[in-house]
Structures are given as C-alpha cells and as structure tokens.
Amino acid sequence: MSNDLTKNEKWYHGVTRYEWLVLIIACAGWIFDVYEGQIFNLTRNDMLADILGQDLGSADVKKYGEWFLGVFLLGGTIGGLLFGSMADRYGRRPIMIVTILMYSIFSGLTFFATELWHVTTLRFFVAMGVGGEWAVAAALVAEVFPRKARAQASSIFHASSVIGTWLAAIAAYLVNTNWQYAYLVGVIPALLIVWVRVAVKEPKKWEEARAAAAAGTEKQGSFKELLTVAPWRGRAIGAMLMAAVGLGTFWAVTIAGQDLAREQLIADGVSPEEASQKAKLAYGIIQTIGGGIGLVLFGPIAARIGRKKAFVIFHLAAFIITPIACFAPSNYTMLLVILPVFGFFTLGMHAGYAVYFPELFPNRLRATGMSWGFNGGRIVAVSILLLSGKMKAAMDLPVAISWLGCFFLLGAVIILFLPETKDKELPE
C-alpha cells in the first residue's frame, strides 16, 4: 500500500517541508497553551497570598486555589466547545489565530490583577483560548500529515506540552514571589499570529468538507449530528470519558508529584520555603522529563500495537506506579528517581488524545468532536478534582493519591468500548 510504511522505511520519509512547518507552528501554540495553565499552578499560592494578604499555607489560599482551577476547567470547556465548532465551520487558521490572541492578551493582563474577581475573570478567558487552541491545532496536524506519519506527528505535537511546563517551572522559579512577571511571558505567543496568518493554509480535507456543506449535503460543526447520529454519538461520549479520566487524574494525581516532593523534603528537614522551591523543579523539570518521553513514545507505540492496546498499557502501568511513587521512596533522592517513571505513564497517555481523537470523527465534525471529547472531559473531571480535594483533606496525602490512582483502571475499561483506528484513513 502506497500510504503505509514499508519494512525499512522511516515514518518521516516523504514528509514535506510544509507538513513540518505546520507541526512546528501547532507545537508553538500548544507550548504556550500549556504554559498558561501551568504557570498558575506554580504561582497560585504566591498570587493568592499577595491578593488576600495571608500566609502561603492559609486555608483561604488553598480554598481559592482549588476554586480557580475549577474556573479554568469551566472556561476551557466553554472555549473548547465554541471554538471547536467554529473551526469546523470557518476554518482551522482563523480560529487558531483567535484562540492564541485570546489567551495571550488575558494572560498579560493578569500582571495587573489585584482582586479575586480580576483573577476569576482573567483565568476564565485565558482558559477559553487554551481550550479552543488544542482541538484546532491537533485537527490541523492530523489532517495535514499522511496516514503513515499521523500518529507520530500527533504524538510529537502533544509532547511539546512538556516545553510549556518547563518554561512555566523556570519562569516561576526565576520570579520567585514576584508572580506578576511570569504572566507577562504569556504575551509572547501573540507574535505567532503573524506566522500562522502567513504560513498556514486550510487543509484539503477541511476544504472538501466546506464544499460539501456549500452543496447542502452536509453541515459542518453540528453538535446535533455529533450527539444524535451513530457512530459519532458513541465515539463522542467515549472520547469525553477517556479525557475525563486523563484530565481528572492529571490534576488529582500527576501534579501531586510536586506535593509529594514538598512533603518529602520537609520530612528530610528542609524548610517549607526551600521545599516549595525545590518541589517546583522536581515536578516541573524532573518528573516532566519522564512525562515528555512518555508523550513522544505513545505515538510510535500506538502505531505499532494499536491505539487501544497502547491506552490499556499506559493506564494499567499508571495505576501500578502511583502507589509506588507514594510509598516506596524513603528520601528525596529516591523520589527523584521514581518521579520520571511516574510522569512517563500518568502523563504519557495524554498524547493519545491528539493521536486518537482526530481518527474518530469525519472532516465536518473533527474539531467539534475533538473539542467535545477533550474539553467536555474537563467538566466531568471537575468531579474528580472535587473528590481529590476532599480526600486529600481527610487522608494522608500518599493514601489519597493512591486511591485516586484507581481512576486509571476506569480509563483502561472505557477504551475497550471504542473502535481501533490503526492503519485507517481519517473518516470522511
């Protein structure tokens, strides 16, 4: 088959310069997309302590920190659903421009935030742009790359999120308690807009969907069709549940690597202030190295053994490694050895959403279906986030995280009810 890999052919053989350019641009947008989410995770205690005039560990700082994570999930869901549908109707390029501009501007304005309502409003609009950008960029990569290279390219795209996390960790470390300056960095991606406007063309597959819509035979970006017509309905629900498990465990389990590191450092006799700074690097750099490797390798693994098997392996391994990360280390050095493995499996599966979700939906519904899955999953994940807060308040942290890791088993079960898309063309 001409579109398949021959025995000795590498997946990237024959990939054009333009296809690489699209991947680079998509990655750049996603890097800063992730930066916007992670920078708040890493600076929220300093920000809220400043605004509230309280200590870093106060009950109000913790309470509002969880509240703003909920606001971010809500904004991401609304923005993702809105812009995903618009990308199917009006094109990938203009909606990518709008979403990047949106999260860039509102991130920069966070520099001036002095009240809780400022933070609420700004984080909501940042999240709208962030939620919309992922589905548009992921759909663009999947539609531009040939079948033989699609899984690997999509995996690289999602793996670029690691650079966003590293940038956020470095920025948070450098600004220390001067959190405002970390948000000015978020203005930089606005420069991407010129590049996107000049370099990116609408994919042929989207042009074909637009022509069909103009002829009156199909409708683009229809939530009614997505949620009422088989097989798209079942795939949309399955994608949403998969993403809910991944996003819920990300906020409840994966980022808890930072909390485990901080508690271990304090147990080793390090001051709370120093422990907080070192824990940022343990999570943002050390753990994320392992997570980045997992993200990059998910695509090649899925290309070789299939999407469903890859998801099952990563979910089961994440379930196993979570209690090991919680209870095996007796000191900070041991924890640093385990955190990359913990990140590899708990974060690596997320590349599967960029690989798999575009393959579930037809051209006219691709960004809409992807947004429904990924961003609809955010809303469902809020319940996991709320449960996480209650469990961590009522139990020892390692115990709570280990129990929350059981959600990975649910993800391994959900994927069994979805179709295998390995070696298949994108649905028309």
Secondary structure as UniProt FT lines:
FT   TURN            2..3
FT   TURN            7..8
FT   TURN            11..14
FT   HELIX           17..52
FT   TURN            56..57
FT   HELIX           59..90
FT   HELIX           92..109
FT   HELIX           110..112
FT   HELIX           116..144
FT   HELIX           147..159
FT   HELIX           161..175
FT   TURN            176..177
FT   HELIX           180..184
FT   HELIX           185..191
FT   HELIX           192..199
FT   HELIX           204..214
FT   TURN            215..216
FT   TURN            220..221
FT   HELIX           223..228
FT   TURN            230..231
FT   HELIX           232..249
FT   HELIX           250..254
FT   HELIX           256..267
FT   TURN            268..269
FT   HELIX           272..281
FT   HELIX           282..287
FT   HELIX           288..305
FT   HELIX           307..327
FT   HELIX           332..348
FT   TURN            349..350
FT   HELIX           351..356
FT   HELIX           357..360
FT   HELIX           363..365
FT   HELIX           366..394
FT   HELIX           397..404
FT   TURN            405..406
FT   HELIX           407..414
FT   HELIX           415..417
FT   TURN            422..423
//
